[in-house]
Amino acid sequence: MIEDRIQIDEDIKKLPFIEHYKRMWPFVKPYIFRAILAILICIPIGALDSVVALSLKPYMDIVLVDKTDSSPAYIPLLIVAFTTVQGFLNYAATYLNVWVGTRINQDLKRHLYKKLLHLQTSYYDQHDSGYVIQRFSTDCDIACSGLLENLKVFVSRFFSSLSLICVLIYNSWQLAIIAVVILGCALLPLSQVRRRIKRVVMGSVVEGAKILSNYTETYAGNKTIASYNLQNKIYNKYDNTLRNLFKLTIKMIQKTAWMTPALHIIVSIGIGAVIGYGSYLIVNGTISSGNFVSFITALILLYTPIKSIGKNYNAMQVSFLAIERLVEILDMEPTVTDKPNAITMNGVKKDIHFNHVNFEYKEGIPVLKNINLNVKAGSTVALVGNSGGGKTTIVNLIPRFYDVNHGSITIDGTDIRDFSLESLRNNIAVVFQDNFLFSGSIRDNILLGKEDATDEEIATAVKMACLDEFISELKDGLDTPIGERGSLLSGGQRQRLAIARAFIKNAPIVILDEATSALDNKAEAVVQKAIDNLMQDRTVFVIAHRLSTVQNADNIVVINDGEIIETGTHDQLLDMENGAYRALYNAQFKSKKAA
């Protein structure tokens, strides 16, 4: 699994370095002035590092060597003044970096979240919640915050290095050559960092996503964990993920931590060489003591950040890799989209027709095979058959949660792919077996079906969904909170709330995907009454295992292994000798009789 995910990330489009940042340009452009200003401020921040080193030459030569009375008292004051200016500039650069980074981060998240909302259902089938959170949210934080902060450090240190090198050359070009050569040797290992850490970073992304998924699953599945005593199993799964993450962290250390001690050693060689050769130049009178002290101070100021630059450089590379992953998401397009000249759907007047429909979730594994079905407007068709036979897949194709691989589905003779997605789905109301309810109140969830519904329309939907008696007993009525995913409601209440949401939408097509199968007999009876109200004067697709709920359907379609094997009314199908529907019905009847 880890290897598969890593491979997905390894297959990111091999865009040139500059192309990644062209894709990020629309998010940077609105804030480019502040971003450039933040970078420009870093120039004097770095350049002012040389003031201390440069001022030590006259101070050493005049005061400590010549011991004259004309002490240059302005030098300490000058150092304090420049350091104060540097401090204010540092604050300004930090403020601007955080401001720009946060705005770019939030704009990116808005764009990615909007993209996530419009991705096809198959994307959610293929990726768990942790992976989605990691790719659509966490990567933004890493890319924006980490990159800009480290960019500030690098810009300031770059100009600090330039100014300090100028001080070195000013004091002694001979010693400066030694210092610069050593500096180049110290920076050389950094060129290998990106190649060494890329695979480790990708693996860490995958394992980090698993950690998030573990928390999500534990929260959502807490009752299942408790009822099956799965605490140890779930903990071991979480522990195993942490161990994998630990191994990857250690690999990262193994691949990068050697740089800091290596840089320490290289820097110490440079300082030792400069001290040795500098002593010789002083004795020969080539440079003064002031030159030497100023040179050594500049050298230490130059080398000290270099010793820890590896850590910042690693962080920058992680940010660059996060940008690569973001570019992959930015370039990703939904597979289920509107055609350029999509038309608006306005109800169902004649029929819904499945014409030689074939579908597969995975290539080479057919789920639906040559489905031909005609459903007249205003009629009810029931889909029954063995589990996994393709019933839910058929109804999922109507609102284009997925697109057919071959064949077509037409409404009044028009291919549904010619309709705009918005208008198509506005004409369809779906009630699932496990309906998702959003945190908020009963009213909030009903209004999801129609945001501008009047109080009268809400009251009608509540009554038709058989919720009126239940709501009348609540202190806050329609404004009663239902908890996350409706956790404060019973199963039957959640289903009726979903039916009220579907009812107020007033869509001409209704899909009922085993809407009562998870309920007890008492709750089912109430919910079935609400469903009967919802089905009135609409084109209805019903999926049900309990055949007693579909006996009155205008047409019953028996589906096994992705193929339609029988169609007809309840009575017609029961009259078929050795028929599949008759066998299913008799099996359920016998089981009820035995009970």
C-alpha positions, 0 to 999 in steps of 0.5 A: 500500500505504501509503495503504491502511494509512493509510486503515485507521487513518483508519477507526478508530472515531470515538469521543469522546476520553473513550470511548478512555479508558473502554476503557483503564480496565480496565487502569488500574483495578488500579493507580489508587491508585499512578497517582493518587499519582504524579500527586499527587506531581507537584503539590508538585514543580511548586509548589516551583519558586516557592520560589526566586523568592518568597524573592528578594524579602525577600533583595533588599530587606533585604540588597542594597537596605537593606544591613542587618546582619540578613541573613536567613541562613535563606533560602539554607538554605530553598532547599536544603531545599525543593530536596532535598525536590523531588528526593526527590519527583521520584525517587518520582514517576519510580519510580511512573510507571515501575512503573505504566506497565510494569504497564499495558503488560504487562497490555495486551500479555497481553490483546492477545497472547491476542486475537492467538492467537484471531484468525481465519486471515484476519487473518494472511493480510491483515497481515504480521508487522511490522504485527502486531508494531507494532500488538500490541506497539510501540503498547503501549510508546508508549501507556503509557511515553510517556504516563505520563512526559509526563503527569508532566512536564505535571502538574508543569509545570502546578502549577509554572506556577500557583505561579509565576503566583501569585508574579507576581501577588504581586509585581506584578499589572500585570506579571502581566497582560502575562506571562499574556497572552504565556503564552497566545499561546505555548500557542495553537499547541499546539492545532493539533499533533494535527491536523497530525501524525496522518496523519504518525504513521500513515504512520510506523507503516506504514513502521516495520512494514515495517522489522520485516517486512524483518528477519523476511523476511531471517531466515526467507528467508536461504537463498532470498536467498543462492541467488537472489543477492537481496541487492541487491534485498532491500537496495533494498527495505529502503533504500526503506522507510528513505527513506520513513521519512526523508521522514515524519520530515522531514514531522514536523519541518516540522509541529512543529519550528517551535514551539520557535523560535516559542515562544522568540520569543514568550517573549523578547517577554514578557520584554522587555515585562516588563523595559521596563514593570517599569523604569517601575514601579520608577522610579515606586515602584510596586514595589520592586527585590525585587519586580522581581527576584522577578518576573523570576526567577518569569517565567524559571522559568515561561517556560523550560519553555514553550520546550521544551514543544512536544517533550513535547506532540508526544510526548503526542499520539503516545501519544494516537494509539497509544491510539486504535490500541490501542482499535481492536484492543481492539474487534476481535472474531474472526470465527470464534467459538463460538456461545453454546450451543456443544456438545462434539464427540465423534468421528466416528461416521457421516460428514462432509458438505459441503452446497452449500458456497460460499466466497470469500476476497475478496468477489465472487471465488468459490473454492469453488462448490457443493461437495457431498461425503459422507465416511464415518467411517473412510474416506480421501478424496483431493483432487486437481486443478489448483493453486489449484483449492480443495483446501486451502481445502476442508480448511481449512474443516473445522477452521474456519480459515475459515467457509463463506460459504454452505452447511454442513459437518456431522459426524454431522448437526451443523453444525460451527459448532455445536461449540465450536472447542476440541472441534472442533479436538481431534478433528482432526490436521493435517499440512501440507506445511511444518509449523511446529516450535517451538524446543525439543527433539524431545520438546517438539514431540511433546508439543504433540499431547498435553501429558500423554502418557506415555513409552509413548505418546511411544515409540509415536508415535515408532515409528509416525512412523518416527523411532525409528532416527533418535532412537536415534542422537542423544546426547540422544535425545528431548531433542535441540534442533531449532533455530528452526522445526526448522532442525537437521532434514532435510525428512523428519525435520521431516515425521516429527516433525509426524506423530508430533505428529499421531499422539500427538494420536490425533484421529479426523480426519486432514488431510494437505495435500501432506505428501510433495510437498516430499520426495525419493523416499527421504525420501518412502518413509519418510514415506509409511510413517509416514503410512500408520500415522497413517491407520489407523482414522481419517477421512482427507482427503489432498491430493496432487499425486503420484497414486501416493500416493492410489491406495488411497483409498476415494474420489478427488475431482477439483477444478478451479477450485473445483468437483468435476468427478469422484469415484470410486475410482482404477480407476473414474476411470481408466475414464472416457474423456476424464476429468480424473483419467485425463489427470492420471494419464497425464501423470504416468505419461508424465513418470516414464517419460520420466525 
